[in-house]
Amino acid sequence: MVVDTVREEQALRQVTERLVENFGGTYSAEYIEGAVAAARRRFAGHPVRTFIPILVERYVRRQLAATGEVAAAVVGPETGRTRKPKHQAAGDGGLPETIQETWSASRRFAPAAVAAVIAALVVVTVVALALAVRQPGAAPNTATPVAPITVVRGVVGSEKMAFFQDVKVVDALARHGVKVEVEPAGSRQIATSIDLEKYDFAFPSSEQAAERIQRQRNVTAKYIPFSSPMVIATFTPIAELLAKAGVVHQGAVSTFDMGPYLRMVGNNTRWDQLDDNTTYPVRKNVLISTTDPRSSNSAAMYLAIAGYVANNNTIVQGSDAEQNILPTVARLFVGQGYTQSSSEGPFDAYLATGIGPTPMVWIYESQYVDASVRGQIKPDMTMLYPSPTILSRHTLVPFGESGDRLGRLLSTDPGLQRLAAEHGFRTGAADQFAEVTAAHSIPVAKDVLDVITTPTYDTLERLLDGVTKSYN
């Protein structure tokens, strides 16, 4: 079902592009987009979708060709007085010729289908005619569609808040008649403890959390509009220090070897025990700062990678493997002390307080890129790609038509995909992410190759439960 909907969205985008190319000299692109959206909405709920793009294009094309004449007839440019449109005959019931043509051609089809299509076109005609009427002297290409705004409420991972609060994103969604209101939460919280009844969609940061939500709400639809690999935000002096210890491999894009790091943690190695350490000689264990694994997806992804490495570079499967690695992975979290519930907290601390309390922070690549675009990254800050890493696929689960509509827009609209890239997310259009990072000289991996597959949802939950018990 989702695939067909996405295909329809892509086909309608192509329809809009063709209409803009043909009628852009008379109407603004926003006006044409609104006309297409209005026509499409009249077919909402119809089970047969194959011919919807064809019907929408045929009608909107006729309407755009006709409305210039209609506007001139309805508003007399020489006096500003309203007049009766020339092609509204006395016996046609007040319908323009375009509707009469559609009626004549439609008699060849089934009566029920004809009634539905014609009723939709009549309403769209009224809307389009109203939009076409302009004040005398107004430029012909300044009209914008008056689309009703639908408020869509959702709960999202905190790392996506900046995206939804961006004025450009708000404006882009408004042009589609959508206003999104979001609340932040840890992705695991979204899947386990938040009451989702009051929301139109949930947007955690992983497929695993989304899978649990789908089970609970008996929902099959989902959208993955963008993704982000996990990375480590640190400082150049720390990276150089760990390079001497064989953990970091420096280059144009530096990597962080999880194998030597786990051995270091297993030996309770402190920073002041590292050779030639004049950079950060503090008496605390070498540990990456993370979020709370009991509530946050980013910490769960950290656990999945660590579990893979501790299990001899093999995906964890079965109770024996789970029990064998739990002592190793639990150290990564228990030794940190207090941790926050979402990834926004530790990364904000990294940006604000510097190397002292948080020499290494586990984050999404998108957070670092977004901060770089906004000029928040200082010269001594750097990003490392853990080896192996994991790809966090941000997954939107809709709970109704409005949530489903938002999922389609985020997944297929070129403007929104571009804005997602500006906020550091990798989308289906890899060139957009490359353009953003190149424009701001952000050293990122062009292709993230050393990526593992997460364990099953149930395995990951048991590991998380085991780590939770270790806190006690």
C-alpha positions in Angstrom: 0.0 0.0 0.0 2.8 2.4 0.9 4.6 1.7 -2.3 1.6 2.5 -4.5 1.0 5.7 -2.6 4.6 6.8 -3.1 4.3 6.1 -6.8 1.2 8.2 -6.9 3.0 11.0 -5.1 5.9 10.8 -7.6 3.6 10.8 -10.6 1.7 13.9 -9.3 5.0 15.6 -8.7 5.8 15.0 -12.4 2.4 16.3 -13.3 3.0 19.5 -11.4 6.4 20.0 -13.0 4.8 19.7 -16.5 2.1 22.1 -15.6 4.5 24.6 -14.2 6.6 24.4 -17.4 3.5 25.0 -19.5 1.7 27.6 -17.5 4.5 29.2 -15.4 4.3 32.4 -17.4 0.8 33.0 -16.2 0.6 31.4 -12.8 3.1 31.0 -9.9 4.4 27.6 -9.1 2.7 27.7 -5.7 -0.7 28.4 -7.4 -0.3 25.4 -9.7 0.8 23.2 -6.8 -2.3 24.2 -4.9 -4.6 23.5 -7.9 -3.1 20.0 -8.2 -3.4 19.4 -4.5 -7.0 20.6 -4.4 -7.9 18.3 -7.3 -6.2 15.3 -5.8 -7.9 15.8 -2.4 -11.3 15.2 -4.1 -10.3 11.7 -4.9 -9.2 10.8 -1.3 -10.6 7.5 -0.2 -11.1 6.1 -3.6 -9.6 2.5 -3.7 -8.6 2.5 -7.4 -5.6 4.9 -7.6 -4.0 4.0 -11.0 -5.7 6.8 -13.0 -5.8 9.5 -10.4 -2.6 11.4 -11.7 -4.1 11.3 -15.3 -7.5 12.6 -14.2 -5.9 15.3 -12.1 -3.5 16.5 -14.9 -6.3 16.5 -17.5 -8.6 18.5 -15.3 -6.1 21.0 -14.0 -4.6 21.6 -17.4 -8.1 22.5 -18.8 -8.8 24.6 -15.8 -5.5 26.6 -16.0 -6.2 27.2 -19.7 -9.7 28.4 -19.0 -9.3 30.4 -15.8 -7.5 33.2 -17.5 -10.5 33.8 -19.7 -12.9 33.3 -16.8 -11.0 35.8 -14.7 -11.1 38.4 -17.4 -14.9 37.8 -17.8 -15.7 37.9 -14.1 -13.6 41.0 -13.3 -13.8 43.6 -16.0 -10.2 45.1 -16.2 -11.4 48.4 -17.6 -14.0 49.1 -14.8 -13.5 46.5 -12.1 -17.2 45.6 -12.3 -18.2 41.9 -12.2 -19.8 40.5 -15.3 -21.2 37.1 -16.3 -18.7 34.8 -17.8 -19.1 34.5 -21.6 -19.2 30.7 -21.7 -21.9 30.3 -19.0 -25.0 29.5 -21.0 -28.5 29.9 -19.6 -29.3 26.2 -19.8 -26.1 24.7 -18.5 -26.9 25.0 -14.8 -24.1 27.5 -14.3 -21.3 25.1 -15.1 -18.3 26.1 -17.3 -17.7 24.4 -20.6 -14.8 22.4 -19.2 -17.2 20.6 -16.9 -19.7 20.0 -19.7 -16.9 18.4 -21.8 -16.0 16.2 -18.9 -19.6 15.2 -18.5 -20.0 14.3 -22.2 -16.8 12.2 -22.3 -17.6 10.5 -19.0 -20.9 9.0 -20.2 -18.9 6.0 -21.5 -17.9 5.0 -18.0 -19.8 3.3 -15.1 -22.5 5.5 -13.6 -21.1 5.2 -10.0 -17.6 6.1 -11.1 -18.9 9.0 -13.2 -20.9 10.4 -10.4 -17.8 10.4 -8.0 -15.5 12.0 -10.6 -17.9 14.6 -11.8 -18.8 15.6 -8.2 -15.2 16.0 -7.5 -14.5 18.1 -10.6 -17.5 20.4 -9.9 -16.1 21.3 -6.5 -12.6 21.7 -7.8 -13.9 24.0 -10.5 -15.6 26.3 -7.9 -12.4 26.4 -5.9 -10.2 27.1 -9.0 -12.6 29.8 -10.2 -12.5 31.5 -6.9 -8.7 31.4 -6.8 -8.5 32.8 -10.4 -10.4 36.0 -9.5 -7.8 38.8 -8.9 -8.0 42.4 -8.0 -7.7 44.8 -11.0 -4.1 45.6 -11.8 -2.7 42.6 -9.9 0.2 40.8 -11.6 -1.1 37.5 -13.2 1.6 35.3 -11.6 1.1 36.5 -8.0 -1.9 34.3 -7.1 -1.4 31.7 -4.4 -3.9 29.0 -3.6 -6.0 29.2 -0.5 -5.6 25.7 0.9 -7.1 24.7 4.2 -4.5 24.0 6.8 -4.5 20.6 8.5 -2.8 20.4 11.9 -0.8 17.2 12.2 0.4 16.3 15.7 3.3 13.9 16.4 6.0 12.8 18.9 9.5 12.7 17.5 13.0 11.9 18.5 14.7 15.0 19.8 17.3 15.1 17.1 14.6 16.0 14.6 13.2 19.0 16.5 15.4 21.5 14.8 14.1 20.2 11.4 10.5 20.6 12.3 11.1 24.0 13.9 12.9 25.4 10.9 10.9 28.3 9.4 11.7 27.0 5.9 10.3 23.6 6.7 7.2 25.2 8.3 6.6 27.2 5.1 7.2 24.3 2.8 4.6 22.2 4.7 2.2 25.1 4.8 2.3 25.3 1.0 0.9 21.7 1.1 -1.8 22.7 3.6 0.0 21.1 6.5 1.0 22.5 9.9 3.0 20.1 12.1 3.1 20.3 15.9 5.6 18.0 17.5 6.8 17.1 21.0 10.3 15.5 21.6 11.0 12.3 23.4 13.5 9.5 23.5 12.8 7.0 20.7 12.5 4.1 23.1 10.2 6.2 25.3 8.0 6.7 22.3 7.8 3.0 21.7 7.3 1.9 25.3 5.8 4.4 27.6 4.2 7.4 25.8 0.5 7.5 25.3 0.2 7.8 21.5 -3.6 8.1 21.3 -3.4 11.9 21.1 -1.0 12.0 18.2 -1.4 11.6 14.4 2.1 10.0 14.0 5.1 8.8 15.8 8.6 9.4 14.4 11.3 7.5 16.4 14.9 7.2 15.2 14.9 3.5 14.4 13.0 0.8 12.6 13.1 -1.3 15.8 11.2 1.3 17.8 8.8 1.8 14.9 8.2 -1.9 14.7 7.1 -2.0 18.3 4.8 0.9 17.7 3.3 -0.8 14.6 2.6 -3.9 16.7 0.9 -2.0 19.4 -1.2 0.1 17.1 -1.9 -2.6 14.5 -0.4 -0.3 11.8 1.3 -1.6 8.7 2.2 1.7 7.0 5.6 3.3 7.6 7.8 5.8 5.9 11.6 6.2 6.1 12.3 9.7 4.7 15.9 9.9 5.9 18.6 8.2 7.8 21.8 8.9 9.7 24.8 6.7 10.8 26.0 6.9 14.4 29.2 8.8 15.0 31.3 10.1 17.9 31.7 13.8 18.5 35.1 14.6 20.1 38.0 17.0 19.9 41.2 16.9 17.8 43.6 16.5 20.8 41.5 13.5 22.1 41.5 11.9 18.6 45.3 12.3 18.4 45.7 10.9 21.9 43.6 7.8 21.0 45.4 7.4 17.7 48.6 6.8 19.7 46.7 4.1 21.7 45.6 2.4 18.5 41.9 3.2 18.8 41.6 6.0 16.3 42.8 5.8 12.7 43.2 9.3 11.4 42.6 10.4 7.8 40.4 12.6 5.7 37.6 10.8 7.5 38.8 9.4 10.8 37.5 6.2 12.3 37.2 4.8 15.8 38.0 1.1 16.2 35.5 -0.4 18.6 37.6 -3.6 19.3 40.5 -1.9 21.0 38.1 0.5 22.7 36.1 -2.4 24.3 39.4 -4.0 25.5 40.3 -0.6 27.1 37.0 -0.4 28.8 37.3 -4.0 30.0 40.6 -3.2 31.6 39.1 -0.1 33.4 41.7 2.1 31.6 41.8 5.7 32.8 42.7 8.7 30.7 45.7 9.5 32.9 47.1 6.0 32.2 47.4 6.6 28.5 51.0 7.1 27.3 52.3 10.6 26.7 48.9 12.1 27.8 49.4 15.8 28.5 46.2 16.6 26.8 43.6 15.2 29.1 45.3 13.6 32.2 42.1 13.1 34.3 41.5 10.3 36.7 38.4 8.8 35.2 37.8 5.9 32.9 37.9 6.2 29.1 34.2 6.1 28.1 32.0 7.5 25.4 29.2 9.5 26.8 25.8 8.3 25.7 22.1 8.7 26.5 20.2 6.5 28.8 19.7 3.1 27.1 16.4 2.6 29.0 14.8 5.5 27.0 16.9 6.4 24.0 17.5 4.9 20.6 21.0 6.3 20.1 22.1 4.4 23.3 20.4 1.2 22.0 22.4 1.6 18.7 25.6 1.9 20.7 24.6 -1.3 22.6 23.9 -3.1 19.3 27.4 -2.2 17.9 29.2 -3.1 21.1 27.3 -6.4 21.4 28.3 -7.2 17.8 32.0 -6.6 18.5 31.9 -8.4 21.9 30.3 -11.4 20.1 33.3 -11.9 17.9 31.9 -9.5 15.2 28.7 -11.5 14.8 25.1 -10.4 15.3 23.9 -11.5 18.7 21.4 -14.4 18.5 20.2 -16.7 21.3 20.2 -16.5 25.1 23.8 -17.9 25.4 25.2 -15.1 23.3 23.2 -12.5 25.2 24.4 -13.7 28.6 28.0 -13.9 27.4 28.2 -10.3 26.3 26.1 -8.6 28.9 29.0 -8.0 31.4 31.0 -6.4 28.7 28.3 -4.1 27.3 26.9 -3.2 30.7 30.2 -1.5 31.7 29.8 0.9 28.9 26.7 2.4 30.5 27.0 1.8 34.3 30.3 3.5 34.5 29.0 6.8 33.0 26.8 7.7 36.0 23.9 10.0 35.1 22.7 9.9 31.5 20.1 11.9 29.7 17.0 10.5 28.0 17.5 11.9 24.5 20.5 12.6 22.3 19.9 16.4 22.3 21.1 16.7 25.9 24.7 15.3 25.7 25.4 16.9 22.4 24.3 20.3 23.6 26.6 19.8 26.6 29.4 18.9 24.2 28.8 22.1 22.2 28.5 24.3 25.3 31.1 23.0 27.8 33.9 21.6 25.7 36.4 18.9 26.4 36.2 18.9 30.3 33.1 16.8 31.1 32.4 15.3 27.7 35.5 14.4 25.7 33.6 11.9 23.6 29.8 11.9 22.8 27.8 9.3 20.9 25.5 11.1 18.5 23.8 10.9 15.1 25.9 12.2 12.1 23.0 14.5 11.3 23.4 16.4 14.6 27.1 17.2 13.9 26.4 18.2 10.3 23.4 20.4 11.4 25.5 22.1 14.0 28.3 22.7 11.4 25.8 24.3 9.0 24.6 26.6 11.8 28.2 27.5 12.7 28.3 25.9 16.1 31.3 23.6 15.6 34.5 25.1 16.9 37.9 24.5 15.2 39.2 21.9 17.7 36.0 19.8 17.4 35.9 16.7 15.1 33.8 13.7 14.2 34.8 10.1 14.2 33.0 7.2 12.5 32.9 4.1 14.7 34.1 0.9 13.0 31.7 -0.8 12.7 28.8 1.6 12.8 25.1 1.3 12.4 22.6 3.2 10.3 19.7 4.7 12.1 16.7 4.8 9.8 14.3 7.4 11.0 10.9 5.8 10.6 7.5 7.6 10.7 4.5 5.6 11.7 1.2 7.2 10.7 -2.0 6.7 12.7 -4.4 8.1 10.2 -4.8 10.0 6.9 -3.1 13.2 8.1 0.0 11.3 9.4 0.1 9.3 6.2 0.0 12.5 4.2 2.9 13.9 6.2 4.9 10.7 5.7 4.4 10.9 1.9 5.4 14.5 1.8 8.6 14.0 3.8 9.5 11.0 1.6 8.8 12.4 -1.9 8.8 16.2 -1.9 12.1 17.4 -3.4 12.0 20.7 -1.4 11.5 18.9 2.0 14.2 16.3 1.1 16.6 19.2 0.4 15.8 20.8 3.7 16.3 17.4 5.5 19.8 17.3 3.9 20.5 20.8 5.2 19.8 19.5 8.6 22.3 16.7 8.2 20.1 13.8 7.2 20.9 11.4 4.4 18.0 11.1 2.0 17.3 9.1 -1.2 19.0 11.9 -3.1 22.7 11.4 -2.1 23.8 14.4 -4.1 21.8 16.8 -1.9 23.7 15.7 1.2 27.0 15.9 -0.7 26.2 19.4 -1.8 25.4 20.6 1.8 28.5 19.0 3.3 30.8 20.3 0.5 29.4 23.8 0.8 30.2 23.9 4.5 33.5 22.0 4.2 32.3 19.2 6.6 34.5 16.1 6.3 32.0 13.2 6.1 32.1 9.7 4.7 30.8 9.7 1.2 29.7 6.1 1.5 29.3 4.5 4.9 30.4 0.9 4.2 31.3 -0.6 7.6 27.7 -0.9 8.7 26.2 -3.8 10.7 22.7 -5.0 10.9 20.9 -4.6 14.2 19.8 -7.7 16.1 16.1 -8.5 16.2 13.8 -6.3 18.2 13.3 -9.0 20.8 17.1 -9.6 21.2 17.8 -5.9 21.6 15.0 -5.6 24.2 16.5 -8.4 26.3 19.9 -6.9 26.1 18.5 -3.5 27.2 16.7 -5.2 30.0 19.9 -6.8 31.1 21.7 -3.5 31.1 18.9 -1.9 33.1 19.3 -4.6 35.8 23.0 -3.8 35.9 22.2 -0.3 37.2 20.9 -2.0 40.3 
